[in-house]
Amino acid sequence: MQFIVLDLEWNQPMTFQVGGYRAAHGKLLFEMLQIGAVKLDSQLQICDTFNQLIQPSCYFRIHPHIRKITQITEDDVADAPLFTEAYNSFNNWCGEDSVLLTWGCDDISVFDQNIHYFGCQQPLLPVYDMQQYFSQLIGSPKERKSLKSAMEYYQIDPNEDKSFHNAANDAYYTALVFAHMEDPEKVLSFPLKARTLVHQDRRKRTTLSVHRASRGPAAVIKTQFAQKTPCPVCGRLNPLSVGYVKQGSDKYTALAKCESHGLYYARLHFYTDEQKVRQAERVTALIEEQNKAYVSTKILQWENKLSAQTQEKERKKQVREQKKRDNSSGETT
Ligand SMILES: [Zn+2]
């Protein structure tokens, strides 16, 4: 088996509202501009490199932000092969019995979306996450360290002629990090699956619904309105993962999970409208970060918050009851 370290650069539409992005039916969030990869021999030495620019089919203007960080210009990619051709030559270069290594899951999600969008037949080789393995090695499995900080950790100095944010150079640096890791083969315990990329606005999309709250928060929280909430992306109703935590005088937030779109907040806000009617407004909003470690930490934190709040309520209740008892015993004597 051969290790291939992969890095990509990609472009994004100038705006997600018009033109190319809509023409792509919202199915191509980022269009790949460059594939950079290095092949390692059994001694984990770099034995071959792959560096291919890709001609855009969808977003012809390179976003200024992307141009600034990658230094890739429209002229650079004008005569490059189209995605399908670039992908096929990458696969041929990789050969069979190879696995891909990347730093984090972003590259693979973008790659996967491009492969689907351009209708390529050949599936991507298996991919493993060096970033997760690195976090594990340094004893903070929940953190996502940058490639640069891993290089600092192993005292790898960047070359002056190899700038970052160039797929070929980043792949090269990632390979150096890999060669420094202890038990590098253990990276195979960290398989990666592509995430479905959804545009920020859609990911942040919220649902909003209002419900008469004549019976007060405690009663409303028990209703289906509060307990089964719609996923902000697809609208499917999901039960809560962790119940409502009070946040401020009239606000309550819970966590729920959609099988397809991940973890989201369900928030209730109680207020009195212009007709002096008490209302509960329910908003659901997808949580930005959806990686597994983040989601499980978030759930754990929420459970802790909730149980702290429940305990505090219980404690106050006992204090009140004690006071009542004290008062009534005071009255009888
Ligand atoms: Zn959903």
py3Dmol code that shows the C-alpha trace and the ligand (Angstrom):
import py3Dmol

protein = """\
ATOM      1  CA  MET A   1       0.000   0.000   0.000  1.00  0.00           C
ATOM      2  CA  GLN A   2       1.172   3.472  -0.887  1.00  0.00           C
ATOM      3  CA  PHE A   3       0.563   6.710   0.996  1.00  0.00           C
ATOM      4  CA  ILE A   4      -0.337   9.757  -1.045  1.00  0.00           C
ATOM      5  CA  VAL A   5      -0.576  13.104   0.690  1.00  0.00           C
ATOM      6  CA  LEU A   6      -3.117  15.382  -0.933  1.00  0.00           C
ATOM      7  CA  ASP A   7      -3.914  19.067  -0.835  1.00  0.00           C
ATOM      8  CA  LEU A   8      -6.280  21.165  -2.951  1.00  0.00           C
ATOM      9  CA  GLU A   9      -6.966  24.763  -3.819  1.00  0.00           C
ATOM     10  CA  TRP A  10     -10.403  25.861  -4.925  1.00  0.00           C
ATOM     11  CA  ASN A  11     -12.396  28.848  -6.073  1.00  0.00           C
ATOM     12  CA  GLN A  12     -15.766  30.113  -4.969  1.00  0.00           C
ATOM     13  CA  PRO A  13     -18.430  32.088  -6.826  1.00  0.00           C
ATOM     14  CA  MET A  14     -18.256  35.889  -6.572  1.00  0.00           C
ATOM     15  CA  THR A  15     -21.663  35.743  -4.965  1.00  0.00           C
ATOM     16  CA  PHE A  16     -23.939  32.883  -4.025  1.00  0.00           C
ATOM     17  CA  GLN A  17     -27.009  34.786  -5.184  1.00  0.00           C
ATOM     18  CA  VAL A  18     -26.537  35.131  -8.920  1.00  0.00           C
ATOM     19  CA  GLY A  19     -24.849  33.733 -12.013  1.00  0.00           C
ATOM     20  CA  GLY A  20     -22.630  30.693 -11.874  1.00  0.00           C
ATOM     21  CA  TYR A  21     -23.711  29.440  -8.509  1.00  0.00           C
ATOM     22  CA  ARG A  22     -27.392  29.395  -9.421  1.00  0.00           C
ATOM     23  CA  ALA A  23     -26.592  27.943 -12.830  1.00  0.00           C
ATOM     24  CA  ALA A  24     -24.842  25.133 -10.964  1.00  0.00           C
ATOM     25  CA  HIS A  25     -28.145  24.637  -9.092  1.00  0.00           C
ATOM     26  CA  GLY A  26     -26.337  25.214  -5.865  1.00  0.00           C
ATOM     27  CA  LYS A  27     -24.523  21.905  -6.218  1.00  0.00           C
ATOM     28  CA  LEU A  28     -21.010  23.239  -6.594  1.00  0.00           C
ATOM     29  CA  LEU A  29     -20.061  25.368  -3.650  1.00  0.00           C
ATOM     30  CA  PHE A  30     -16.350  25.410  -4.440  1.00  0.00           C
ATOM     31  CA  GLU A  31     -14.747  24.636  -7.760  1.00  0.00           C
ATOM     32  CA  MET A  32     -11.327  23.028  -7.627  1.00  0.00           C
ATOM     33  CA  LEU A  33      -8.393  24.945  -9.113  1.00  0.00           C
ATOM     34  CA  GLN A  34      -5.432  22.788  -8.201  1.00  0.00           C
ATOM     35  CA  ILE A  35      -4.579  19.267  -7.091  1.00  0.00           C
ATOM     36  CA  GLY A  36      -1.251  18.895  -5.314  1.00  0.00           C
ATOM     37  CA  ALA A  37      -0.014  15.543  -4.064  1.00  0.00           C
ATOM     38  CA  VAL A  38       3.128  13.717  -3.073  1.00  0.00           C
ATOM     39  CA  LYS A  39       3.734   9.997  -3.122  1.00  0.00           C
ATOM     40  CA  LEU A  40       5.714   8.387  -0.325  1.00  0.00           C
ATOM     41  CA  ASP A  41       7.869   5.288  -0.572  1.00  0.00           C
ATOM     42  CA  SER A  42       8.024   2.620   2.121  1.00  0.00           C
ATOM     43  CA  GLN A  43      10.604   4.738   4.021  1.00  0.00           C
ATOM     44  CA  LEU A  44       8.097   7.624   3.906  1.00  0.00           C
ATOM     45  CA  GLN A  45      10.393   9.560   1.632  1.00  0.00           C
ATOM     46  CA  ILE A  46       8.836  11.626  -1.123  1.00  0.00           C
ATOM     47  CA  CYS A  47       9.299   9.634  -4.333  1.00  0.00           C
ATOM     48  CA  ASP A  48       7.002  11.467  -6.727  1.00  0.00           C
ATOM     49  CA  THR A  49       4.895  14.608  -6.906  1.00  0.00           C
ATOM     50  CA  PHE A  50       1.721  15.616  -8.717  1.00  0.00           C
ATOM     51  CA  ASN A  51       0.789  19.201  -9.417  1.00  0.00           C
ATOM     52  CA  GLN A  52      -2.129  20.055 -11.672  1.00  0.00           C
ATOM     53  CA  LEU A  53      -4.027  23.269 -12.200  1.00  0.00           C
ATOM     54  CA  ILE A  54      -7.626  22.927 -13.358  1.00  0.00           C
ATOM     55  CA  GLN A  55      -9.528  25.048 -15.821  1.00  0.00           C
ATOM     56  CA  PRO A  56     -12.820  26.303 -14.404  1.00  0.00           C
ATOM     57  CA  SER A  57     -16.094  25.195 -15.968  1.00  0.00           C
ATOM     58  CA  CYS A  58     -18.370  27.076 -13.654  1.00  0.00           C
ATOM     59  CA  TYR A  59     -16.778  30.045 -11.888  1.00  0.00           C
ATOM     60  CA  PHE A  60     -14.608  31.759 -14.463  1.00  0.00           C
ATOM     61  CA  ARG A  61     -13.568  34.677 -12.329  1.00  0.00           C
ATOM     62  CA  ILE A  62     -11.287  33.883  -9.466  1.00  0.00           C
ATOM     63  CA  HIS A  63     -12.627  35.379  -6.294  1.00  0.00           C
ATOM     64  CA  PRO A  64     -10.277  38.168  -5.104  1.00  0.00           C
ATOM     65  CA  HIS A  65      -9.937  36.525  -1.720  1.00  0.00           C
ATOM     66  CA  ILE A  66      -8.937  33.218  -3.332  1.00  0.00           C
ATOM     67  CA  ARG A  67      -6.538  34.954  -5.693  1.00  0.00           C
ATOM     68  CA  LYS A  68      -4.930  36.698  -2.770  1.00  0.00           C
ATOM     69  CA  ILE A  69      -4.311  33.584  -0.719  1.00  0.00           C
ATOM     70  CA  THR A  70      -3.472  31.121  -3.528  1.00  0.00           C
ATOM     71  CA  GLN A  71      -1.802  33.536  -5.974  1.00  0.00           C
ATOM     72  CA  ILE A  72      -3.637  31.640  -8.741  1.00  0.00           C
ATOM     73  CA  THR A  73      -4.838  33.908 -11.564  1.00  0.00           C
ATOM     74  CA  GLU A  74      -7.402  33.416 -14.323  1.00  0.00           C
ATOM     75  CA  ASP A  75      -4.548  33.286 -16.834  1.00  0.00           C
ATOM     76  CA  ASP A  76      -2.853  30.486 -14.902  1.00  0.00           C
ATOM     77  CA  VAL A  77      -5.843  28.185 -15.297  1.00  0.00           C
ATOM     78  CA  ALA A  78      -7.067  29.286 -18.737  1.00  0.00           C
ATOM     79  CA  ASP A  79      -5.263  26.514 -20.620  1.00  0.00           C
ATOM     80  CA  ALA A  80      -5.267  23.895 -17.883  1.00  0.00           C
ATOM     81  CA  PRO A  81      -7.228  20.644 -18.342  1.00  0.00           C
ATOM     82  CA  LEU A  82     -10.837  20.523 -17.229  1.00  0.00           C
ATOM     83  CA  PHE A  83     -11.745  18.805 -13.975  1.00  0.00           C
ATOM     84  CA  THR A  84     -12.587  15.355 -15.367  1.00  0.00           C
ATOM     85  CA  GLU A  85      -9.301  15.140 -17.229  1.00  0.00           C
ATOM     86  CA  ALA A  86      -7.319  16.356 -14.231  1.00  0.00           C
ATOM     87  CA  TYR A  87      -9.084  13.891 -11.949  1.00  0.00           C
ATOM     88  CA  ASN A  88      -8.442  10.960 -14.293  1.00  0.00           C
ATOM     89  CA  SER A  89      -4.768  11.767 -14.583  1.00  0.00           C
ATOM     90  CA  PHE A  90      -4.561  12.119 -10.809  1.00  0.00           C
ATOM     91  CA  ASN A  91      -6.101   8.659 -10.371  1.00  0.00           C
ATOM     92  CA  ASN A  92      -3.726   7.173 -12.939  1.00  0.00           C
ATOM     93  CA  TRP A  93      -0.797   8.767 -11.152  1.00  0.00           C
ATOM     94  CA  CYS A  94      -1.973   7.389  -7.784  1.00  0.00           C
ATOM     95  CA  GLY A  95      -2.322   3.857  -9.087  1.00  0.00           C
ATOM     96  CA  GLU A  96      -4.195   1.097  -7.347  1.00  0.00           C
ATOM     97  CA  ASP A  97      -3.503   0.094  -3.765  1.00  0.00           C
ATOM     98  CA  SER A  98      -2.959   3.684  -2.680  1.00  0.00           C
ATOM     99  CA  VAL A  99      -4.600   5.631   0.114  1.00  0.00           C
ATOM    100  CA  LEU A 100      -4.923   9.386   0.420  1.00  0.00           C
ATOM    101  CA  LEU A 101      -3.960  11.435   3.446  1.00  0.00           C
ATOM    102  CA  THR A 102      -5.211  14.945   4.061  1.00  0.00           C
ATOM    103  CA  TRP A 103      -5.070  17.550   6.779  1.00  0.00           C
ATOM    104  CA  GLY A 104      -8.662  17.771   8.036  1.00  0.00           C
ATOM    105  CA  CYS A 105     -11.846  17.000   6.159  1.00  0.00           C
ATOM    106  CA  ASP A 106     -12.313  20.135   4.045  1.00  0.00           C
ATOM    107  CA  ASP A 107     -10.308  19.025   1.029  1.00  0.00           C
ATOM    108  CA  ILE A 108     -12.061  15.713   0.775  1.00  0.00           C
ATOM    109  CA  SER A 109     -15.507  17.288   0.997  1.00  0.00           C
ATOM    110  CA  VAL A 110     -14.668  19.718  -1.800  1.00  0.00           C
ATOM    111  CA  PHE A 111     -13.098  16.941  -3.875  1.00  0.00           C
ATOM    112  CA  ASP A 112     -16.150  14.737  -3.399  1.00  0.00           C
ATOM    113  CA  GLN A 113     -18.530  17.508  -4.427  1.00  0.00           C
ATOM    114  CA  ASN A 114     -16.515  18.231  -7.598  1.00  0.00           C
ATOM    115  CA  ILE A 115     -16.396  14.516  -8.506  1.00  0.00           C
ATOM    116  CA  HIS A 116     -20.171  14.294  -8.185  1.00  0.00           C
ATOM    117  CA  TYR A 117     -20.861  17.563  -9.900  1.00  0.00           C
ATOM    118  CA  PHE A 118     -18.752  16.692 -12.937  1.00  0.00           C
ATOM    119  CA  GLY A 119     -20.203  13.187 -13.074  1.00  0.00           C
ATOM    120  CA  CYS A 120     -16.902  11.319 -12.758  1.00  0.00           C
ATOM    121  CA  GLN A 121     -17.323   7.551 -12.606  1.00  0.00           C
ATOM    122  CA  GLN A 122     -14.252   6.568 -10.665  1.00  0.00           C
ATOM    123  CA  PRO A 123     -14.722   6.911  -6.902  1.00  0.00           C
ATOM    124  CA  LEU A 124     -12.097   8.640  -4.805  1.00  0.00           C
ATOM    125  CA  LEU A 125      -9.468   6.446  -3.137  1.00  0.00           C
ATOM    126  CA  PRO A 126      -9.887   5.855   0.614  1.00  0.00           C
ATOM    127  CA  VAL A 127      -8.922   8.946   2.627  1.00  0.00           C
ATOM    128  CA  TYR A 128      -7.485   9.268   6.137  1.00  0.00           C
ATOM    129  CA  ASP A 129      -7.184  12.291   8.358  1.00  0.00           C
ATOM    130  CA  MET A 130      -3.731  13.262   9.582  1.00  0.00           C
ATOM    131  CA  GLN A 131      -5.109  16.193  11.509  1.00  0.00           C
ATOM    132  CA  GLN A 132      -7.190  13.955  13.753  1.00  0.00           C
ATOM    133  CA  TYR A 133      -4.299  11.593  14.283  1.00  0.00           C
ATOM    134  CA  PHE A 134      -2.022  14.513  15.155  1.00  0.00           C
ATOM    135  CA  SER A 135      -4.530  15.829  17.718  1.00  0.00           C
ATOM    136  CA  GLN A 136      -4.623  12.369  19.246  1.00  0.00           C
ATOM    137  CA  LEU A 137      -0.815  12.165  19.353  1.00  0.00           C
ATOM    138  CA  ILE A 138      -0.425  15.454  21.193  1.00  0.00           C
ATOM    139  CA  GLY A 139      -3.146  14.515  23.648  1.00  0.00           C
ATOM    140  CA  SER A 140      -5.874  16.952  22.642  1.00  0.00           C
ATOM    141  CA  PRO A 141      -8.133  14.819  20.467  1.00  0.00           C
ATOM    142  CA  LYS A 142     -10.837  17.459  20.238  1.00  0.00           C
ATOM    143  CA  GLU A 143      -8.683  20.223  18.834  1.00  0.00           C
ATOM    144  CA  ARG A 144      -8.140  20.890  15.157  1.00  0.00           C
ATOM    145  CA  LYS A 145      -4.579  22.084  14.821  1.00  0.00           C
ATOM    146  CA  SER A 146      -3.362  23.854  11.717  1.00  0.00           C
ATOM    147  CA  LEU A 147      -0.744  22.345   9.447  1.00  0.00           C
ATOM    148  CA  LYS A 148       1.563  25.192  10.468  1.00  0.00           C
ATOM    149  CA  SER A 149       1.280  24.380  14.139  1.00  0.00           C
ATOM    150  CA  ALA A 150       2.045  20.712  13.409  1.00  0.00           C
ATOM    151  CA  MET A 151       5.136  21.855  11.509  1.00  0.00           C
ATOM    152  CA  GLU A 152       6.196  23.964  14.474  1.00  0.00           C
ATOM    153  CA  TYR A 153       5.594  21.022  16.765  1.00  0.00           C
ATOM    154  CA  TYR A 154       8.006  18.864  14.737  1.00  0.00           C
ATOM    155  CA  GLN A 155      10.350  21.822  14.123  1.00  0.00           C
ATOM    156  CA  ILE A 156       9.893  21.711  10.370  1.00  0.00           C
ATOM    157  CA  ASP A 157      10.851  25.035   8.799  1.00  0.00           C
ATOM    158  CA  PRO A 158       9.017  26.153   5.682  1.00  0.00           C
ATOM    159  CA  ASN A 159      11.167  26.635   2.576  1.00  0.00           C
ATOM    160  CA  GLU A 160      11.443  30.175   1.304  1.00  0.00           C
ATOM    161  CA  ASP A 161      10.521  29.099  -2.213  1.00  0.00           C
ATOM    162  CA  LYS A 162       7.533  27.012  -1.101  1.00  0.00           C
ATOM    163  CA  SER A 163       4.752  29.354  -0.030  1.00  0.00           C
ATOM    164  CA  PHE A 164       1.711  28.068   1.837  1.00  0.00           C
ATOM    165  CA  HIS A 165      -1.716  27.900   0.154  1.00  0.00           C
ATOM    166  CA  ASN A 166      -0.311  26.290  -2.890  1.00  0.00           C
ATOM    167  CA  ALA A 167      -1.662  22.738  -3.127  1.00  0.00           C
ATOM    168  CA  ALA A 168       1.669  21.242  -4.179  1.00  0.00           C
ATOM    169  CA  ASN A 169       3.593  22.985  -1.388  1.00  0.00           C
ATOM    170  CA  ASP A 170       1.024  22.258   1.288  1.00  0.00           C
ATOM    171  CA  ALA A 171       1.003  18.590   0.263  1.00  0.00           C
ATOM    172  CA  TYR A 172       4.791  18.615   0.536  1.00  0.00           C
ATOM    173  CA  TYR A 173       4.695  20.097   4.059  1.00  0.00           C
ATOM    174  CA  THR A 174       1.943  17.720   5.112  1.00  0.00           C
ATOM    175  CA  ALA A 175       4.100  14.816   3.924  1.00  0.00           C
ATOM    176  CA  LEU A 176       7.018  16.088   6.025  1.00  0.00           C
ATOM    177  CA  VAL A 177       4.763  16.174   9.062  1.00  0.00           C
ATOM    178  CA  PHE A 178       3.584  12.659   8.270  1.00  0.00           C
ATOM    179  CA  ALA A 179       7.148  11.362   8.132  1.00  0.00           C
ATOM    180  CA  HIS A 180       7.754  12.841  11.620  1.00  0.00           C
ATOM    181  CA  MET A 181       4.733  11.239  13.267  1.00  0.00           C
ATOM    182  CA  GLU A 182       5.223   8.262  15.500  1.00  0.00           C
ATOM    183  CA  ASP A 183       3.591   5.092  14.150  1.00  0.00           C
ATOM    184  CA  PRO A 184       2.499   6.860  10.970  1.00  0.00           C
ATOM    185  CA  GLU A 185       0.489   3.792   9.905  1.00  0.00           C
ATOM    186  CA  LYS A 186      -1.886   4.491  12.770  1.00  0.00           C
ATOM    187  CA  VAL A 187      -3.349   7.265  10.665  1.00  0.00           C
ATOM    188  CA  LEU A 188      -5.358   4.419   9.121  1.00  0.00           C
ATOM    189  CA  SER A 189      -7.513   4.472  12.261  1.00  0.00           C
ATOM    190  CA  PHE A 190      -8.823   7.860  11.176  1.00  0.00           C
ATOM    191  CA  PRO A 191     -10.823   7.335   7.997  1.00  0.00           C
ATOM    192  CA  LEU A 192     -12.519  10.372   6.557  1.00  0.00           C
ATOM    193  CA  LYS A 193     -15.903  10.679   4.954  1.00  0.00           C
ATOM    194  CA  ALA A 194     -16.776  13.659   2.810  1.00  0.00           C
ATOM    195  CA  ARG A 195     -19.257  16.089   4.310  1.00  0.00           C
ATOM    196  CA  THR A 196     -22.069  17.461   2.216  1.00  0.00           C
ATOM    197  CA  LEU A 197     -21.191  21.073   1.561  1.00  0.00           C
ATOM    198  CA  VAL A 198     -24.035  23.500   1.910  1.00  0.00           C
ATOM    199  CA  HIS A 199     -23.816  27.202   1.327  1.00  0.00           C
ATOM    200  CA  GLN A 200     -23.365  29.239   4.519  1.00  0.00           C
ATOM    201  CA  ASP A 201     -26.640  31.061   4.071  1.00  0.00           C
ATOM    202  CA  ARG A 202     -28.449  27.775   3.806  1.00  0.00           C
ATOM    203  CA  ARG A 203     -26.505  26.282   6.653  1.00  0.00           C
ATOM    204  CA  LYS A 204     -27.298  29.263   8.774  1.00  0.00           C
ATOM    205  CA  ARG A 205     -30.877  29.172   7.581  1.00  0.00           C
ATOM    206  CA  THR A 206     -33.319  29.262  10.376  1.00  0.00           C
ATOM    207  CA  THR A 207     -36.928  28.364  10.758  1.00  0.00           C
ATOM    208  CA  LEU A 208     -39.216  30.586  12.728  1.00  0.00           C
ATOM    209  CA  SER A 209     -42.602  29.824  14.122  1.00  0.00           C
ATOM    210  CA  VAL A 210     -44.806  31.430  16.758  1.00  0.00           C
ATOM    211  CA  HIS A 211     -47.077  29.724  19.241  1.00  0.00           C
ATOM    212  CA  ARG A 212     -49.499  31.193  21.795  1.00  0.00           C
ATOM    213  CA  ALA A 213     -47.970  30.819  25.205  1.00  0.00           C
ATOM    214  CA  SER A 214     -50.855  31.524  27.535  1.00  0.00           C
ATOM    215  CA  ARG A 215     -49.724  28.754  29.849  1.00  0.00           C
ATOM    216  CA  GLY A 216     -46.158  29.944  30.471  1.00  0.00           C
ATOM    217  CA  PRO A 217     -42.738  28.562  29.559  1.00  0.00           C
ATOM    218  CA  ALA A 218     -42.776  25.400  31.676  1.00  0.00           C
ATOM    219  CA  ALA A 219     -45.996  24.235  30.005  1.00  0.00           C
ATOM    220  CA  VAL A 220     -44.953  25.272  26.484  1.00  0.00           C
ATOM    221  CA  ILE A 221     -41.669  23.384  26.821  1.00  0.00           C
ATOM    222  CA  LYS A 222     -43.646  20.173  27.337  1.00  0.00           C
ATOM    223  CA  THR A 223     -45.588  20.574  24.078  1.00  0.00           C
ATOM    224  CA  GLN A 224     -44.737  19.081  20.670  1.00  0.00           C
ATOM    225  CA  PHE A 225     -44.022  22.631  19.478  1.00  0.00           C
ATOM    226  CA  ALA A 226     -40.988  22.701  21.755  1.00  0.00           C
ATOM    227  CA  GLN A 227     -40.100  19.005  21.800  1.00  0.00           C
ATOM    228  CA  LYS A 228     -40.199  18.194  18.077  1.00  0.00           C
ATOM    229  CA  THR A 229     -38.475  20.872  16.068  1.00  0.00           C
ATOM    230  CA  PRO A 230     -37.789  21.232  12.334  1.00  0.00           C
ATOM    231  CA  CYS A 231     -34.282  20.879  10.899  1.00  0.00           C
ATOM    232  CA  PRO A 232     -33.337  24.341   9.608  1.00  0.00           C
ATOM    233  CA  VAL A 233     -32.157  22.875   6.288  1.00  0.00           C
ATOM    234  CA  CYS A 234     -34.712  20.202   5.357  1.00  0.00           C
ATOM    235  CA  GLY A 235     -37.549  20.887   7.767  1.00  0.00           C
ATOM    236  CA  ARG A 236     -37.787  17.312   9.021  1.00  0.00           C
ATOM    237  CA  LEU A 237     -39.085  17.171  12.611  1.00  0.00           C
ATOM    238  CA  ASN A 238     -36.597  15.798  15.104  1.00  0.00           C
ATOM    239  CA  PRO A 239     -36.816  15.087  18.829  1.00  0.00           C
ATOM    240  CA  LEU A 240     -34.482  17.038  21.109  1.00  0.00           C
ATOM    241  CA  SER A 241     -31.013  15.658  21.790  1.00  0.00           C
ATOM    242  CA  VAL A 242     -30.656  17.678  24.973  1.00  0.00           C
ATOM    243  CA  GLY A 243     -33.507  19.580  26.603  1.00  0.00           C
ATOM    244  CA  TYR A 244     -34.004  23.301  27.152  1.00  0.00           C
ATOM    245  CA  VAL A 245     -31.496  25.313  29.126  1.00  0.00           C
ATOM    246  CA  LYS A 246     -32.679  28.673  30.366  1.00  0.00           C
ATOM    247  CA  GLN A 247     -30.619  31.506  28.912  1.00  0.00           C
ATOM    248  CA  GLY A 248     -31.817  34.828  30.182  1.00  0.00           C
ATOM    249  CA  SER A 249     -35.231  35.696  31.522  1.00  0.00           C
ATOM    250  CA  ASP A 250     -37.350  34.704  28.508  1.00  0.00           C
ATOM    251  CA  LYS A 251     -35.042  32.536  26.454  1.00  0.00           C
ATOM    252  CA  TYR A 252     -34.548  28.794  26.376  1.00  0.00           C
ATOM    253  CA  THR A 253     -32.258  26.810  24.101  1.00  0.00           C
ATOM    254  CA  ALA A 254     -32.096  23.090  23.391  1.00  0.00           C
ATOM    255  CA  LEU A 255     -30.110  20.923  20.988  1.00  0.00           C
ATOM    256  CA  ALA A 256     -31.536  18.665  18.299  1.00  0.00           C
ATOM    257  CA  LYS A 257     -30.032  16.657  15.495  1.00  0.00           C
ATOM    258  CA  CYS A 258     -31.051  16.003  11.918  1.00  0.00           C
ATOM    259  CA  GLU A 259     -29.690  12.774  10.471  1.00  0.00           C
ATOM    260  CA  SER A 260     -28.719  14.486   7.237  1.00  0.00           C
ATOM    261  CA  HIS A 261     -27.757  17.987   8.331  1.00  0.00           C
ATOM    262  CA  GLY A 262     -26.360  17.645  11.795  1.00  0.00           C
ATOM    263  CA  LEU A 263     -26.728  19.420  15.085  1.00  0.00           C
ATOM    264  CA  TYR A 264     -28.870  22.526  15.457  1.00  0.00           C
ATOM    265  CA  TYR A 265     -30.186  24.837  18.141  1.00  0.00           C
ATOM    266  CA  ALA A 266     -33.852  25.032  19.002  1.00  0.00           C
ATOM    267  CA  ARG A 267     -34.543  28.329  20.745  1.00  0.00           C
ATOM    268  CA  LEU A 268     -37.688  29.527  22.427  1.00  0.00           C
ATOM    269  CA  HIS A 269     -38.243  33.163  23.130  1.00  0.00           C
ATOM    270  CA  PHE A 270     -41.246  34.223  25.195  1.00  0.00           C
ATOM    271  CA  TYR A 271     -42.637  37.704  24.745  1.00  0.00           C
ATOM    272  CA  THR A 272     -45.823  39.731  24.892  1.00  0.00           C
ATOM    273  CA  ASP A 273     -47.071  40.956  21.525  1.00  0.00           C
ATOM    274  CA  GLU A 274     -48.865  44.204  20.663  1.00  0.00           C
ATOM    275  CA  GLN A 275     -52.231  42.670  21.537  1.00  0.00           C
ATOM    276  CA  LYS A 276     -50.807  41.878  24.967  1.00  0.00           C
ATOM    277  CA  VAL A 277     -50.848  38.169  24.186  1.00  0.00           C
ATOM    278  CA  ARG A 278     -48.028  36.010  25.456  1.00  0.00           C
ATOM    279  CA  GLN A 279     -46.246  34.288  22.572  1.00  0.00           C
ATOM    280  CA  ALA A 280     -43.488  31.748  22.205  1.00  0.00           C
ATOM    281  CA  GLU A 281     -41.263  32.206  19.192  1.00  0.00           C
ATOM    282  CA  ARG A 282     -39.350  29.129  18.108  1.00  0.00           C
ATOM    283  CA  VAL A 283     -36.212  29.458  16.002  1.00  0.00           C
ATOM    284  CA  THR A 284     -34.026  26.584  14.828  1.00  0.00           C
ATOM    285  CA  ALA A 285     -30.541  27.283  13.510  1.00  0.00           C
ATOM    286  CA  LEU A 286     -27.882  24.914  12.247  1.00  0.00           C
ATOM    287  CA  ILE A 287     -24.637  24.897  14.203  1.00  0.00           C
ATOM    288  CA  GLU A 288     -21.686  25.988  12.085  1.00  0.00           C
ATOM    289  CA  GLU A 289     -19.215  23.338  13.153  1.00  0.00           C
ATOM    290  CA  GLN A 290     -20.364  19.777  12.451  1.00  0.00           C
ATOM    291  CA  ASN A 291     -17.327  17.599  12.973  1.00  0.00           C
ATOM    292  CA  LYS A 292     -17.875  14.578  15.177  1.00  0.00           C
ATOM    293  CA  ALA A 293     -15.633  15.681  18.040  1.00  0.00           C
ATOM    294  CA  TYR A 294     -17.201  19.123  18.188  1.00  0.00           C
ATOM    295  CA  VAL A 295     -20.735  17.747  18.144  1.00  0.00           C
ATOM    296  CA  SER A 296     -20.132  15.269  20.948  1.00  0.00           C
ATOM    297  CA  THR A 297     -18.403  17.934  23.065  1.00  0.00           C
ATOM    298  CA  LYS A 298     -21.271  20.305  22.462  1.00  0.00           C
ATOM    299  CA  ILE A 299     -23.818  17.701  23.543  1.00  0.00           C
ATOM    300  CA  LEU A 300     -21.815  16.910  26.644  1.00  0.00           C
ATOM    301  CA  GLN A 301     -21.511  20.593  27.573  1.00  0.00           C
ATOM    302  CA  TRP A 302     -25.213  21.026  27.106  1.00  0.00           C
ATOM    303  CA  GLU A 303     -26.035  18.040  29.263  1.00  0.00           C
ATOM    304  CA  ASN A 304     -23.816  19.500  31.979  1.00  0.00           C
ATOM    305  CA  LYS A 305     -25.494  22.888  31.729  1.00  0.00           C
ATOM    306  CA  LEU A 306     -28.905  21.295  31.912  1.00  0.00           C
ATOM    307  CA  SER A 307     -28.093  19.159  34.909  1.00  0.00           C
ATOM    308  CA  ALA A 308     -26.466  22.124  36.716  1.00  0.00           C
ATOM    309  CA  GLN A 309     -29.615  24.104  36.085  1.00  0.00           C
ATOM    310  CA  THR A 310     -31.872  21.301  37.276  1.00  0.00           C
ATOM    311  CA  GLN A 311     -29.805  20.915  40.438  1.00  0.00           C
ATOM    312  CA  GLU A 312     -29.909  24.639  41.080  1.00  0.00           C
ATOM    313  CA  LYS A 313     -33.694  24.629  40.684  1.00  0.00           C
ATOM    314  CA  GLU A 314     -33.966  21.705  43.071  1.00  0.00           C
ATOM    315  CA  ARG A 315     -31.733  23.457  45.594  1.00  0.00           C
ATOM    316  CA  LYS A 316     -33.800  26.657  45.450  1.00  0.00           C
ATOM    317  CA  LYS A 317     -36.965  24.641  45.864  1.00  0.00           C
ATOM    318  CA  GLN A 318     -35.581  22.999  48.985  1.00  0.00           C
ATOM    319  CA  VAL A 319     -34.527  26.372  50.388  1.00  0.00           C
ATOM    320  CA  ARG A 320     -38.047  27.698  49.784  1.00  0.00           C
ATOM    321  CA  GLU A 321     -39.619  24.693  51.437  1.00  0.00           C
ATOM    322  CA  GLN A 322     -37.251  24.963  54.383  1.00  0.00           C
ATOM    323  CA  LYS A 323     -38.189  28.636  54.778  1.00  0.00           C
ATOM    324  CA  LYS A 324     -41.869  27.746  54.658  1.00  0.00           C
ATOM    325  CA  ARG A 325     -41.351  25.119  57.315  1.00  0.00           C
ATOM    326  CA  ASP A 326     -39.337  27.575  59.434  1.00  0.00           C
ATOM    327  CA  ASN A 327     -42.031  30.214  59.104  1.00  0.00           C
ATOM    328  CA  SER A 328     -44.856  27.873  59.960  1.00  0.00           C
ATOM    329  CA  SER A 329     -42.991  26.441  62.954  1.00  0.00           C
ATOM    330  CA  GLY A 330     -42.279  30.064  63.987  1.00  0.00           C
ATOM    331  CA  GLU A 331     -46.007  30.805  63.843  1.00  0.00           C
ATOM    332  CA  THR A 332     -46.971  27.824  65.991  1.00  0.00           C
ATOM    333  CA  THR A 333     -44.553  28.654  68.824  1.00  0.00           C
TER     334      THR A 333
END
"""
ligand_1 = """\
1
ZN
Zn -32.207 18.151 7.850
"""
view = py3Dmol.view(width=600, height=400)
view.addModel(protein, "pdb")
view.setStyle({"model": 0}, {"cartoon": {"style": "trace"}})
view.addModel(ligand_1, "xyz")
view.setStyle({"model": 1}, {"stick": {}})
view.zoomTo()
view.show()
